[in-house]
């Protein structure tokens, strides 16, 4: 997920290859994703600071942003990534910390 975040940091770039790589990884590594989510649930206090540090939170925010973007191809693949992640308990009250909302660009 860190690779995805690193490669999608610039909002005006073509991220289709990175999104496709993430989709493939999410599809092939379902068990690892389940372990990441379980670890998040075990270690989270439910505070905003947890969302600031969590790769999962950051990745979900980036995927939400991309899924609602104007590029139809990227938004479809981002939505498929979100579908692969599926419903999950992030164990926090806040998905995106307020300071990220105030300063974020197109892709956070």
Secondary structure by P-SEA (a helix, b strand, c coil): caaaaaaaccccccaaaaaaaaaaaaaacaaaaaaaaaaaaacccccaaaaaccaaaaaaaaaaaaaacccaaaaaaaaaaaaaaccccccccccccaaaaacccccc
